Amino acid sequence: MTNTTTVGPERVARTLRDAFAGPVRLPGDAAYDATRSGWNLRIEHRPLVAAEATGPGDVRAAVIAARESGLPLTVQATGHGTHVPADGLLLTTGRMADVRIDPYRCVARVGPGARWSDVIAAAAPFGLAPLSGTPFVGVTGYTLGGGTGWLSRKYGYAADSVVTAELVTADGEHVTANAEHHADLFWALRGGGGNFGVVTALELRLHAVGRVYAGLSLYDAGNAAETLARYREWAADEPDELNTAVMLMRMPDVPAVPAPVRGRPVLAVRVFHLGGYEEAEHRLGPLLEAAGAPLVDGFRAMTFAEASTALAGASSPPMAVRQHLDLFRDLPDAVLGTLPDAAFGDVPGPAVEVRHWGGAMARPAPDAGPVGHRDVPFSVIATAPYGPGGTGYGDAGVRARVDAGVDGLVRRLRPYATGGSFLNFLTDPTRTRDAYTPDDHAGLCRVKQTWDPDDVFRPGHHIPPL
């Protein structure tokens, strides 16, 4: 590699522009700030060069430019999964957002800049749905990191749905990886993040989904302890057709929030059921009995697209958010007793979600990729915005209070957690190894040594060459 001290950004930009169809920008250029910004305002990118790819040829040119100049390469679609500021060459793929549906194969071909909302909308006319999560999150980063969504207890992780991946490798070669070609690379891509190349297209399996019974209902916070205890027992027999979570949060005191819950702490139950009302009500009965009468009843029959929006809420603008996930093999009283205090204390604390995983996610195919800790059934996720509504990073005092609330909860949960994590929710890049089993991490390092021995791809969640 060329040393970066002898190759300045102006020269890199000139070289890149000669082979690049999309715009290439330097600091001070028009639209530089718009190009460099991502969704997570905690991470401020200051790249020496920012380029917007329009196709695989642009991606290849950027990889070669980064390799030859020695500039660190950061790839970003929506920026939801960015955890380290870009300070070298930032390549954005938002212009590569094509989605094509093959209804006969039940497969979607998706560009690296597409969001799940694009795929959901394209698949819906055929009665099909992807293994998606939040609609406004990018497809590629979500899928490469594993991807757990509304259909995952029935059909597995989004990474498990990958049929084919097209990508530019570290040497600038455009390759296709699937079960028959480059099987080692195909395995690593399905859970190993962006460590092995820049994806230019994915083919993903789709599933036939009719109307579902889903939504988010809000209950009195006083029922939180009993409902969490009931959820712990009820989840043991949860059928694969159900995907649920129990959340504790303090609702904002703003007019958009329904009056019965405005500005007050609440218990929330999130439900997605592949089936009708009567079956869902029967199965959910014991859990909802503990929650009590709803203050806001959000459960109803709807389409998959409607359910995706209802469960995720409106598209969130860029914001600064602190998030932490821990995994648990069981949920002892010491864990459940900690959560209401953390979420409902005098000082506004993080929103807390207890989620049951399992189902098809815990039953991988023999050739499945290195996704997470598949056998662990529960997670606790803490989420806290900085600044009003998360739209700003806040002053030092605000940041300190937010961090203290999350850190305090993490300390109390740590003795009972497994120590593992899940890549899509892991915001600390020093803990990447914790997202994998030891065997899977070792396997990823071997694949990295084969396909990127010079470590060209060094994203936030870094897998080193062997």
C-alpha positions as CSV (number, residue, x, y, z in Angstrom):
1,M,0.0,0.0,0.0
2,T,1.0,3.6,-0.6
3,N,1.7,5.6,2.6
4,T,-1.1,8.1,3.3
5,T,1.5,10.7,4.2
6,T,2.6,10.9,0.6
7,V,-0.9,10.7,-1.1
8,G,-3.1,13.7,-0.1
9,P,-6.9,13.7,-0.4
10,E,-6.8,16.0,-3.5
11,R,-4.8,13.5,-5.4
12,V,-7.0,10.6,-4.3
13,A,-10.1,12.6,-5.3
14,R,-8.6,13.4,-8.7
15,T,-7.7,9.7,-9.3
16,L,-11.1,8.6,-8.1
17,R,-13.0,11.0,-10.3
18,D,-11.3,9.6,-13.4
19,A,-13.0,6.3,-12.8
20,F,-16.1,7.3,-10.9
21,A,-19.5,8.1,-12.2
22,G,-21.0,9.5,-9.0
23,P,-20.0,12.7,-7.2
24,V,-16.7,12.9,-5.3
25,R,-16.3,15.6,-2.7
26,L,-13.7,17.1,-0.5
27,P,-14.2,19.2,2.7
28,G,-15.5,22.6,1.7
29,D,-17.2,21.3,-1.4
30,A,-20.9,21.9,-1.9
31,A,-22.9,18.9,-0.5
32,Y,-19.9,17.6,1.4
33,D,-21.8,17.9,4.7
34,A,-24.9,16.2,3.3
35,T,-22.8,13.3,1.9
36,R,-20.8,12.7,5.1
37,S,-23.8,12.8,7.5
38,G,-25.3,9.5,8.8
39,W,-28.3,8.7,11.0
40,N,-26.4,8.3,14.3
41,L,-25.5,11.8,15.4
42,R,-23.1,10.5,18.0
43,I,-20.8,9.7,15.2
44,E,-19.5,12.7,13.3
45,H,-17.7,11.8,10.1
46,R,-14.9,14.0,8.8
47,P,-13.6,12.1,5.8
48,L,-10.8,13.4,3.7
49,V,-12.8,12.2,0.6
50,A,-16.5,11.5,0.4
51,A,-17.9,9.6,-2.7
52,E,-21.4,8.6,-3.7
53,A,-21.4,5.3,-5.7
54,T,-23.9,4.8,-8.5
55,G,-23.0,1.3,-9.4
56,P,-20.6,-1.6,-9.0
57,G,-17.9,0.2,-11.1
58,D,-17.9,3.1,-8.7
59,V,-17.6,0.7,-5.7
60,R,-14.6,-1.0,-7.4
61,A,-12.9,2.3,-8.1
62,A,-13.3,3.3,-4.5
63,V,-11.9,0.1,-3.1
64,I,-8.9,0.4,-5.4
65,A,-8.4,4.0,-4.5
66,A,-8.5,3.3,-0.8
67,R,-6.1,0.3,-1.1
68,E,-3.6,2.2,-3.2
69,S,-3.6,5.3,-1.1
70,G,-3.8,3.6,2.3
71,L,-6.9,5.6,3.3
72,P,-9.2,3.8,5.7
73,L,-12.4,2.9,3.8
74,T,-15.8,3.4,5.4
75,V,-19.0,2.2,3.6
76,Q,-22.3,3.7,4.6
77,A,-25.9,3.3,3.3
78,T,-28.2,4.8,6.0
79,G,-25.6,5.2,8.8
80,H,-27.7,3.3,11.4
81,G,-24.9,0.8,11.9
82,T,-21.9,3.3,12.0
83,H,-19.9,3.2,15.2
84,V,-16.6,4.7,14.3
85,P,-16.1,8.1,12.6
86,A,-14.9,8.0,9.0
87,D,-11.6,9.9,8.7
88,G,-10.4,8.5,5.3
89,L,-12.5,7.6,2.3
90,L,-16.2,7.5,2.9
91,L,-18.2,5.6,0.3
92,T,-22.0,6.0,0.4
93,T,-24.3,3.6,-1.4
94,G,-27.6,5.4,-1.1
95,R,-27.9,5.9,-4.8
96,M,-27.7,2.1,-5.4
97,A,-31.2,1.4,-4.1
98,D,-32.8,-0.8,-6.8
99,V,-35.2,-3.5,-5.7
100,R,-36.4,-6.2,-8.1
101,I,-38.8,-9.0,-7.1
102,D,-38.9,-12.5,-8.7
103,P,-42.3,-13.8,-7.5
104,Y,-41.7,-17.2,-9.0
105,R,-38.5,-17.8,-7.0
106,C,-39.8,-15.8,-4.1
107,V,-36.6,-13.8,-4.1
108,A,-35.8,-10.1,-3.9
109,R,-32.7,-8.7,-5.6
110,V,-31.6,-5.6,-3.5
111,G,-29.1,-2.9,-4.1
112,P,-26.8,-1.9,-1.2
113,G,-28.5,1.5,-0.6
114,A,-32.1,0.1,-0.3
115,R,-34.1,0.4,2.9
116,W,-36.4,-2.3,4.1
117,S,-39.4,-0.1,3.3
118,D,-38.3,-0.3,-0.4
119,V,-38.3,-4.1,-0.3
120,I,-41.6,-4.4,1.7
121,A,-43.4,-2.1,-0.8
122,A,-42.0,-4.0,-3.8
123,A,-42.9,-7.5,-2.4
124,A,-46.4,-6.7,-1.1
125,P,-48.2,-6.8,-4.4
126,F,-47.1,-10.5,-4.7
127,G,-48.2,-11.4,-1.2
128,L,-44.6,-11.8,-0.1
129,A,-42.5,-10.3,2.7
130,P,-38.8,-10.2,3.7
131,L,-37.2,-11.0,7.0
132,S,-37.1,-7.3,7.7
133,G,-36.9,-5.2,10.8
134,T,-37.4,-1.4,11.1
135,P,-38.6,-0.2,7.7
136,F,-36.2,2.8,7.5
137,V,-33.1,0.8,8.3
138,G,-30.8,-0.2,5.4
139,V,-31.1,-3.8,4.1
140,T,-27.4,-4.6,3.6
141,G,-25.9,-3.6,6.9
142,Y,-28.8,-5.1,8.8
143,T,-28.5,-8.4,6.9
144,L,-24.7,-8.7,7.1
145,G,-24.9,-8.2,10.8
146,G,-27.5,-11.0,11.3
147,G,-30.8,-9.2,11.2
148,T,-33.6,-10.1,13.6
149,G,-37.1,-9.0,12.6
150,W,-40.8,-9.7,12.9
151,L,-40.7,-13.0,11.0
152,S,-37.5,-14.3,12.5
153,R,-39.0,-16.6,15.0
154,K,-40.7,-18.4,12.2
155,Y,-38.1,-18.2,9.4
156,G,-34.8,-17.3,11.0
157,Y,-32.4,-14.4,10.8
158,A,-32.2,-12.1,7.7
159,A,-28.7,-13.5,7.2
160,D,-30.2,-16.9,6.8
161,S,-32.3,-15.7,3.9
162,V,-29.4,-14.7,1.7
163,V,-29.3,-16.7,-1.5
164,T,-26.5,-14.9,-3.3
165,A,-24.2,-11.9,-2.5
166,E,-22.4,-9.9,-5.1
167,L,-19.4,-7.9,-3.8
168,V,-16.2,-6.1,-4.6
169,T,-13.3,-7.8,-2.7
170,A,-10.2,-6.2,-1.3
171,D,-8.3,-6.7,-4.6
172,G,-10.9,-5.0,-6.6
173,E,-12.5,-8.1,-8.0
174,H,-16.3,-8.2,-8.5
175,V,-17.4,-11.7,-7.3
176,T,-20.5,-13.7,-6.7
177,A,-20.7,-15.7,-3.5
178,N,-23.3,-18.4,-2.8
179,A,-23.5,-22.0,-1.7
180,E,-21.8,-23.2,-4.9
181,H,-19.2,-20.4,-5.4
182,H,-16.8,-19.1,-2.8
183,A,-18.7,-21.0,0.0
184,D,-16.3,-19.8,2.6
185,L,-16.9,-16.1,1.7
186,F,-20.7,-16.8,1.5
187,W,-20.6,-18.2,5.0
188,A,-18.7,-15.3,6.5
189,L,-21.0,-12.6,4.8
190,R,-24.0,-14.0,6.6
191,G,-23.3,-12.5,10.0
192,G,-19.7,-11.3,9.7
193,G,-20.5,-7.7,8.9
194,G,-18.7,-5.6,6.3
195,N,-15.3,-7.2,6.8
196,F,-15.0,-9.1,3.6
197,G,-15.9,-6.7,0.8
198,V,-18.4,-4.1,-0.3
199,V,-21.7,-5.7,-1.3
200,T,-23.2,-4.4,-4.5
201,A,-26.3,-6.7,-4.5
202,L,-28.0,-9.3,-2.4
203,E,-30.6,-11.9,-3.3
204,L,-32.9,-12.6,-0.4
205,R,-35.6,-15.2,0.1
206,L,-39.2,-13.9,0.6
207,H,-42.0,-15.6,2.3
208,A,-45.8,-15.7,1.7
209,V,-47.5,-13.6,4.3
210,G,-51.1,-12.7,4.5
211,R,-52.8,-10.5,7.1
212,V,-51.3,-10.6,10.5
213,Y,-52.4,-9.6,14.0
214,A,-49.9,-7.1,15.4
215,G,-49.3,-3.8,17.2
216,L,-48.1,-2.1,20.4
217,S,-50.4,-1.7,23.4
218,L,-49.7,0.4,26.4
219,Y,-50.5,-0.4,30.0
220,D,-50.2,1.0,33.5
221,A,-46.6,1.0,34.7
222,G,-47.7,-0.5,38.1
223,N,-48.2,-3.8,36.3
224,A,-44.6,-4.0,35.1
225,A,-43.2,-6.4,37.7
226,E,-46.0,-8.9,37.4
227,T,-46.0,-8.8,33.6
228,L,-42.3,-9.3,33.3
229,A,-42.5,-12.3,35.6
230,R,-45.3,-13.7,33.6
231,Y,-43.4,-13.1,30.4
232,R,-40.5,-15.1,31.7
233,E,-42.7,-18.2,32.2
234,W,-45.0,-17.6,29.2
235,A,-42.2,-17.3,26.7
236,A,-41.1,-20.9,27.2
237,D,-44.2,-22.1,25.2
238,E,-44.3,-19.2,22.7
239,P,-45.1,-20.6,19.3
240,D,-42.9,-19.6,16.3
241,E,-45.8,-17.7,14.8
242,L,-45.5,-15.2,17.6
243,N,-42.8,-12.5,18.0
244,T,-43.1,-10.5,21.2
245,A,-41.4,-8.1,23.6
246,V,-42.2,-6.3,26.8
247,M,-41.0,-2.7,27.2
248,L,-40.8,-0.2,30.0
249,M,-40.6,3.5,29.0
250,R,-41.5,7.0,29.9
251,M,-43.7,8.6,27.2
252,P,-42.9,12.1,26.0
253,D,-45.1,14.9,27.2
254,V,-46.0,16.1,23.7
255,P,-49.3,16.6,21.9
256,A,-48.6,13.7,19.5
257,V,-48.7,11.2,22.4
258,P,-52.3,9.9,23.3
259,A,-53.6,11.8,26.4
260,P,-54.0,8.7,28.6
261,V,-50.2,8.0,28.5
262,R,-48.8,11.5,27.8
263,G,-45.8,12.2,30.0
264,R,-46.1,9.1,32.2
265,P,-44.3,5.9,32.6
266,V,-45.9,2.9,30.9
267,L,-45.6,-0.8,30.3
268,A,-45.8,-1.7,26.6
269,V,-46.3,-5.1,25.0
270,R,-45.3,-5.5,21.3
271,V,-46.9,-8.3,19.3
272,F,-46.5,-9.7,15.8
273,H,-48.6,-12.8,15.1
274,L,-48.7,-14.8,11.8
275,G,-52.4,-15.6,12.2
276,G,-55.8,-14.3,13.1
277,Y,-57.3,-12.4,16.1
278,E,-58.9,-15.4,17.9
279,E,-55.7,-17.5,17.8
280,A,-53.5,-14.6,18.9
281,E,-55.9,-13.6,21.7
282,H,-55.9,-17.2,23.0
283,R,-52.2,-17.5,23.0
284,L,-51.5,-14.0,24.4
285,G,-54.3,-14.3,27.1
286,P,-52.1,-15.3,30.1
287,L,-49.5,-12.5,29.3
288,L,-52.1,-9.8,28.7
289,E,-54.0,-10.8,31.8
290,A,-51.0,-9.8,33.9
291,A,-50.6,-6.5,32.0
292,G,-54.2,-5.4,32.9
293,A,-56.6,-3.2,30.9
294,P,-54.8,-1.3,28.1
295,L,-54.5,2.4,28.4
296,V,-53.9,2.5,24.6
297,D,-54.9,-0.7,22.6
298,G,-52.8,-0.9,19.5
299,F,-53.5,-4.6,18.5
300,R,-55.4,-5.2,15.3
301,A,-55.4,-7.2,12.1
302,M,-53.3,-5.6,9.4
303,T,-51.0,-6.2,6.4
304,F,-47.4,-7.0,6.9
305,A,-46.5,-3.5,5.6
306,E,-48.9,-1.9,8.1
307,A,-47.5,-4.0,10.9
308,S,-43.9,-3.0,10.1
309,T,-44.8,0.6,10.4
310,A,-47.0,0.2,13.4
311,L,-44.3,-1.6,15.4
312,A,-41.5,0.6,14.3
313,G,-43.2,4.0,14.5
314,A,-42.7,6.9,12.2
315,S,-39.4,7.2,10.3
316,S,-36.9,8.6,12.8
317,P,-34.8,11.6,11.8
318,P,-31.1,11.5,12.5
319,M,-30.5,11.5,16.2
320,A,-28.0,10.7,18.9
321,V,-28.8,7.6,20.9
322,R,-27.1,5.5,23.4
323,Q,-28.0,1.8,23.2
324,H,-26.8,-1.4,25.0
325,L,-27.8,-5.0,24.7
326,D,-27.2,-7.9,27.0
327,L,-28.1,-11.6,26.5
328,F,-29.5,-13.9,29.1
329,R,-30.1,-17.6,29.4
330,D,-32.8,-16.9,32.0
331,L,-34.3,-13.9,33.7
332,P,-33.9,-14.2,37.5
333,D,-35.8,-11.9,39.9
334,A,-32.6,-9.9,40.4
335,V,-32.7,-8.9,36.7
336,L,-36.4,-8.2,36.4
337,G,-36.5,-6.3,39.6
338,T,-33.8,-3.9,38.3
339,L,-35.7,-2.9,35.1
340,P,-38.6,-0.8,36.5
341,D,-36.3,1.3,38.7
342,A,-34.0,2.0,35.7
343,A,-36.8,3.0,33.3
344,F,-39.2,4.7,35.8
345,G,-36.8,6.4,38.2
346,D,-37.0,10.0,39.2
347,V,-34.3,10.9,36.7
348,P,-35.5,9.9,33.2
349,G,-33.8,6.7,32.4
350,P,-33.5,4.5,29.3
351,A,-36.4,2.7,27.7
352,V,-35.9,-0.9,28.4
353,E,-37.0,-3.9,26.2
354,V,-37.1,-7.5,27.2
355,R,-37.2,-9.6,24.1
356,H,-37.7,-13.4,23.6
357,W,-35.6,-14.7,20.7
358,G,-35.5,-18.5,19.9
359,G,-37.8,-20.2,17.4
360,A,-36.2,-20.7,14.0
361,M,-33.3,-18.5,15.0
362,A,-32.2,-21.2,17.4
363,R,-32.5,-24.0,14.8
364,P,-30.0,-23.1,12.1
365,A,-29.4,-25.0,8.9
366,P,-26.1,-27.0,8.8
367,D,-24.6,-24.4,6.5
368,A,-25.9,-21.3,8.3
369,G,-23.7,-18.3,8.8
370,P,-21.9,-17.1,12.0
371,V,-24.9,-15.2,13.5
372,G,-24.7,-14.4,17.2
373,H,-25.4,-16.7,20.0
374,R,-28.4,-18.6,18.6
375,D,-29.1,-20.7,21.7
376,V,-29.6,-17.7,24.1
377,P,-33.4,-17.0,24.5
378,F,-33.6,-13.5,26.1
379,S,-32.1,-10.0,25.6
380,V,-32.5,-6.8,27.5
381,I,-32.0,-3.7,25.4
382,A,-31.6,-0.2,26.9
383,T,-32.1,2.8,24.6
384,A,-31.7,6.4,25.7
385,P,-31.6,9.5,23.4
386,Y,-29.3,12.4,24.0
387,G,-31.0,15.8,23.8
388,P,-34.7,16.6,23.2
389,G,-36.2,13.7,21.3
390,G,-32.7,12.5,20.4
391,T,-32.3,15.2,17.8
392,G,-29.2,16.7,19.3
393,Y,-26.2,15.4,21.2
394,G,-27.0,17.6,24.2
395,D,-24.6,19.4,26.4
396,A,-22.0,17.7,28.7
397,G,-24.5,17.5,31.6
398,V,-27.2,15.8,29.5
399,R,-24.7,13.3,28.1
400,A,-23.4,12.5,31.5
401,R,-26.9,11.9,32.9
402,V,-27.8,9.6,29.9
403,D,-24.6,7.7,30.2
404,A,-24.9,7.3,33.9
405,G,-28.4,5.9,33.6
406,V,-27.4,3.3,31.0
407,D,-24.1,2.5,32.7
408,G,-25.8,2.0,36.0
409,L,-28.3,-0.5,34.5
410,V,-25.5,-2.4,32.7
411,R,-23.5,-2.7,36.0
412,R,-26.5,-4.2,37.7
413,L,-27.3,-6.6,34.9
414,R,-23.7,-7.7,34.2
415,P,-23.5,-10.5,36.9
416,Y,-26.4,-12.3,35.3
417,A,-25.7,-11.8,31.5
418,T,-23.9,-14.2,29.3
419,G,-21.3,-11.6,28.2
420,G,-22.3,-12.2,24.6
421,S,-23.9,-9.7,22.3
422,F,-25.5,-9.4,18.9
423,L,-23.8,-7.5,16.1
424,N,-26.7,-5.3,15.0
425,F,-27.2,-4.0,18.5
426,L,-23.5,-3.8,19.6
427,T,-22.4,-0.2,19.7
428,D,-18.9,-0.8,21.2
429,P,-16.5,-1.8,18.5
430,T,-14.0,-3.1,21.1
431,R,-16.4,-5.9,21.9
432,T,-16.9,-7.3,18.4
433,R,-15.6,-10.7,19.4
434,D,-18.4,-10.9,22.0
435,A,-21.0,-11.1,19.1
436,Y,-19.7,-14.6,18.1
437,T,-19.0,-18.0,19.5
438,P,-15.3,-18.7,19.7
439,D,-15.4,-21.2,16.8
440,D,-17.3,-18.7,14.6
441,H,-14.9,-15.9,15.4
442,A,-11.9,-18.1,14.6
443,G,-13.6,-19.1,11.3
444,L,-14.2,-15.5,10.4
445,C,-10.6,-14.6,11.0
446,R,-9.5,-17.4,8.6
447,V,-11.8,-16.2,5.9
448,K,-10.5,-12.7,6.4
449,Q,-7.0,-13.9,6.0
450,T,-8.0,-15.5,2.7
451,W,-10.0,-12.6,1.2
452,D,-8.5,-9.5,2.9
453,P,-5.1,-10.3,4.3
454,D,-4.0,-6.6,4.1
455,D,-7.1,-5.6,6.2
456,V,-8.4,-3.1,3.6
457,F,-11.9,-3.4,5.2
458,R,-11.7,-2.1,8.7
459,P,-15.2,-1.1,9.7
460,G,-16.2,-0.4,13.2
461,H,-16.9,-4.1,14.0
462,H,-13.5,-5.4,12.8
463,I,-12.6,-9.0,12.2
464,P,-8.8,-9.2,11.9
465,P,-6.9,-11.5,9.5
466,L,-5.7,-14.6,11.2
